[in-house]
Amino acid sequence: MALIDVGARRLRDAPRLLILRALGLGDLLTAVPALRVLRDRYPHHQRVLAAPAGLAPLVALLRGAVDAIADVDFRHGVGALPPELCRPDVAVNLHGCGPASHRALQALSPGTLVAFANDAVGHDGPAWHPDEHERTRWCRLLDAPDRADDLRLPVPSAAVADGVRGAAVLHPGAAAPARRWPIDRWSAVARHEVRRGHDVIVTGGPGEDELAKVVATGADLDGRSVIAGRTDLAELATIVAAAGRVVCGDTGVAHLASAYATPSVVLFGPVPPTRWGPPASGPHVALWAGRTGDPHARDPDPGLLAVTVADVTAALDTLGAAGPRS
């Protein structure tokens, strides 16, 4: 297994710090404050992040918090970690509370394991709080809860496409059906933004280009408004950083808007914003009907469906201008 360099440092014979966070975009971005704590705490270690290789463009923006990525994807279940990662001097579990993720790291025989307490694997650490905000959780594990708001990112160097700067970016997709608001409602929000004089851009992740096209068609948008399926991760980050406002569900794009202080309206359903929502101090509105459910369900969550088009358009009308970008 070859490590993917994402930092400027070239370390030889340095002790190794292995960090497990083998999840998606939003998971990476909520771990940014903790990654920065680890950078400061282990300045002389080679810091290796076990995470999907596709996240490398954003990890590279962390200004040295991570030196390399080991391509590991545990989004659909925890498996064995590559044997080439054996015997790290320090292993940090930013993936979960165990026991599976603890065991995956313990199998590598780390010198020290930093993780939440789990009796099933005999590990003593801080207690896991299930209702804690994701950013705060990992900083508390590292005894640095005051660092949880250190989440801003510099803007990638990718060029900004025509019509993007200052536009309203709508991101209708989500990884799970439970977090997908109905398509016709997205089209209604797009029409509202056009009436308010905003250019509208519809984005999407892999495989969501047809969804974005249906949203645009329902709003009578020009085909050039759809850029879903035509952007890589760095370009998506650049678009969010340049946008005037973002509307999305509880997805990685919501965390990009937080990272760039782009005004946003974020629609929550099965999971409350107290666990995954944007910073309360930023130019963001989190809409939630107060109901929880299964975030992996095969149908849109009833709580998400309780958020109406009128709720979203009213929230958009309260948003101010975008703040300064890092």
N, C-alpha and C positions, 0 to 999 in steps of 0.2 A: 504494500500500500504506500503510494507516494503522497506526502503531505503537499497541500496547496499553499504556497506562500501568499500571504495577504498583508504582510508588514514589511517595513524597510530594514529591519534588523536581520542580520545573518549570524546566528548563534551556533557555535560549535562547543561541544562538551559542557553546555550549560545544563543545570537541573531542569527537569520538565514538569510543567504544570498542565494537567489534562482537565479540561472543562467539558462536561457532558450537557449538551442542550440540542439534541438531535430532533428538532421539531421545525415548524414553519416560520414564515416571515414575522407574524405578530409575536410569536414566542421569542424570536431573536430580539426584537425591538424592546420587549418588556424586560429582557435580561441585560440590556445595554448598561444601565447603572451598575449592576453587579459586576459586569465585565470590567468596567472602569475601576471599581474597587479592587479587583484582583490585579489589574495592571499596576496600581499603586502599591499593593501589598507584596507583590512578587516581581520587583523590577528586574531582577537578574535571572529569572527563569525564562525558558522558552515556553510561551503560552500557546497551547494547542487546543482548539475548539473542535470537539466532535459534533458535527452538524452537517446538514445536506450541502454539498458542494455548490449548489445553485445560489446559496446565500453569500458567496464570496464577494460580489461587488459591494454589498452593504457592509460586510465585516471589514473590508479594506478601508471604509470611511471612519473607522473607530480610532484612528490616529495612534496605532501601536498597542491598543488593548489586547489584540490577538496577533500572534506571529504567523500562525498557519492553521489551516482547516484539515481535519481528517474527515473524509467523506463518509458520514454515518447518517442514516435516515431511520429514525424510530417512530415516525408519525403513525404507523399502523401496528405498532407493537414493539416492545423492547426485545432485542436479540443479543447475540454475543458481539462484543467489540473486537476489532481487528487485533490479532496477537502482536502486531508490530508496535502497538501502544503499551505493551506490558511494562510493568515496573516504573510507572511515573513516580517522581518524588512526591508530588501532591496530586490528588484527584479531587475534583469538586463536582458534586451532583447538583446541577441547576436544572435537571430534567423532571424530577418528581420526588415523592416522599418514599418511594420504594414499595415493596422489596425488590422488584425486578431490576430497576435501574441501579439500586445499591449493589445487587449481586453482580451485575454486569461490570461494575467498576471494581468490586472486590476481587473478581476473577483475574484482574490484571496485576494483583499484588502491589498496590500503591504503598509508598512509604507512609502517607497520611491520607485519610479519607475525610473530606469535609462534606457533611450531609445532614439532613434532618434525622431525628431519632427514629429508629424502626426496630422494635423488639424481635420481629421475625428473623432478622439477620444479625441481631446482636449489636446493633450500632447505637451508640449514645451520642445525641446531639440535641440541638434546639427542637422544641415541639413544633409540629406542623399545625398551622391554623387554617382550616379549609376555606374560611370566608375572607381571608386576607387578600389585599390587592396584590396582583402578580409582581409588580415592580418592587413593592415593599417587602414581599416575602423573601426574595433572594438577597436583598440587601440586609435584611435581618439575620438570615443565615450566616452572613459574613460579619455580623455585629456592626453594621453600618446603615441603620435604617434612615439616617438623615441624608443619605445619598440617593434616595429613591427617585428624585426628580431630575437627576443628571442624565437626561435622555435625548438631548438635542443632537442632531447630526449635521455635519457640513453637507453642502449641496454637491452632488456628483458633477463631474465636468461635462457630461453629455449636453449637447445643444438642445435648446428648448424649441419645440416644433411651433410652426405658425398657428396662431389662434389659441394657444395654451395659456400664455401668461395672462393672469387675471380671470381666467374662465372658471365656470362652475364645473367641477369634475364629479361625475356620477359613476359610482362603482357598484353595479347591482349584484355582482356575484358573491359567493361565499363558499367555503369548503364543504359545508354540510347543508342539506335542504332545510334543516330547522332554522337556519339563519338567513334564508333567502326571502326577502320581501317580494310580493307579487309584481310581475313585470308591468302590468298596466299602471300600477301606482308609481313606478319609476318614470314611466312616460309622462304621467301627470305632473310630477315634480319637474321634469325637464321642460315641459310647456310653461310652467310657472316661472322658471328661471329665464326663459326666452322673453316672456312678457315683461320681466323686470329689466330687460336690456343686457342680460349676461350671455356671453358665448357659452355653449355647453359642449363638454367633451365626455364621451362615455368610454370608460376603461374596463379592462377585464383581465383575469388571469388566464393561464393556459386552458384552452378548450371553451372559453367563454365568449368568443367573438360572435357567435350566432345570437347568444343572449343579448349582447350589447346592440347588435343590429336590430333586433326586435324592439328594444327599448327606443332606439333612435327612430325607427319607422313609426312607432306609435306616437311620437312627439313631432313628426314631420321635420326631423333634422336632416340636414345634408349628410350624405355618406361620409364626408370628410370628418365629421364629428366623431366617428367611431374609430378609436385607435386600439381597441382590445385586440389581442392576438398579434400586434405589431410592435410590442415594446418588450425589452428585457428589463431586468429588475432595476438596473441603474437608471434606465430611461423612465421607468414608472416613478422612481423616487424624484427624478428631476421634474416630472410633470406635477406631482403633488406639491413640491416645493415652490413651483412657479404659479400654481393655481390661486385664484382668489378665494375659493371655497371648495369644500369637499363634502359630498353626501355619500355615506356608505353604511354597510352593516358592521357588525362586530367582527372585523376582519383585519388582516395585516395592513391594509390601506389606512384604516383608522389610526393605527400606531405610526404610520408614516406622517400623517397630518399632525399628530402630536409632536413628532420629532422635528418638524419644520415649522411649528406654530402656525400652520395654515388653518384658518377658521373652518370648523367642521361641524356637521350634524351627523351623529352616529346613532344608528337604530339598534337597540338591544332587545332580545327576546328571552331565550331560555336562561341566560347568564346575566346577572345584574352588573351595571357599570361600576359598582363598588369593588368588583373583582378584576375587571378588565378595561375599565373606562379611561377616558382621557384625563389629564390633570385638571383639577377644578379651577386652577388659576389661569388656564389658557383660554383662547378664543374658541371654545368648543361647547356644543350642546349635546348631552347624552339623553336620548329619548327612551324611556322604559315604562311599561305599563304596570310594573310592580309584581309581575308573575314570573316564577322560575319553571324550568322544564328540562327536557333532555336535549342537550346541545347537539347530539348526534342523531336525532330523530329523522325519519324519512320524509316528513311533511313540515311545512312552515310552522313554527311554534305559535300556539294561540296567543301568547303574550306579545310576540312580534306583530301578529296580525292586528292586535289591538291598537298599534301605532298607526294613525291615519295619515292620509295625504295632507290634510289640514294641519295636523301636528307638525309635519315636516316643513311645510311651506311657512308656517308661522315662525318656526325656529330659524329658518333661513332669513326671514325678514328682520331678525334681531341681530344677525351677525354683523360685526364691523369689518373693517379692512384688515387684510393680512398684516401680520407684524414683520419685523426684520428677520431675514433668513441668515442662518449661520453659514 
